[in-house]
Amino acid sequence: MISIAVVEDHALFRKGLISMLERESDIRVVSEYCDGREFLQSLEYDNLAAIDLIFLDIALPWKNGLEVLQELQQKIPDHPPVCILSMYPEVFYLKESKALGARGYLNKNVEYDVLKQAIDAILQGNTFFAKKESGKQQIGELENLSERELEVFKLLARGYTVKEIGFELKISIKSVSTYKSRLMQKLGVDSVLELYKLAVMH
């Protein structure tokens, strides 16, 4: 029997994922958590040795998934394998996820058979970093963004204003505006509104 833990703050998605997983006769979800803090606190009394795989969402309240993974690595280096779940394209967080020891990275839009492939691969000691195919040219263009441009794009996706982005990245409002202009040019959008829509969508 494969024992799985799910760390996901959106109840509807979490319950749907658990329901799909438990359709398999050899899978059971033994624990579920609605945020990273709850999961990390549970390490004091939950038996991780009984868990074969952890599905960990990136966009969690209190601590995001990468912060949770980093702390998990520090507290329990031999923890069960972790597969990251995200709505963001792989180009955003794949490199960081790998560096922190994630064994897989799945976009939440993948088909169930891909999810099952990931489970099988990871439990066999392999990794699974499937890239989601997309017909949108902008996805490919994201790979051409500089590190700072990508940081600005991520914050736009989270609804930050120009002033808030400047404060977060410790740069001037003028610099933020310059990065926004570069993003519009590189991603082929004609207005700030289109840029915001694109950021939120991806």
Summary of the structure (lengths in Angstrom):
residues: 202
radius of gyration: 18.2
end to end distance: 35.8
largest distance: 57.2
contacts: 587
relative contact order: 0.10
helix: 51%
strand: 14%
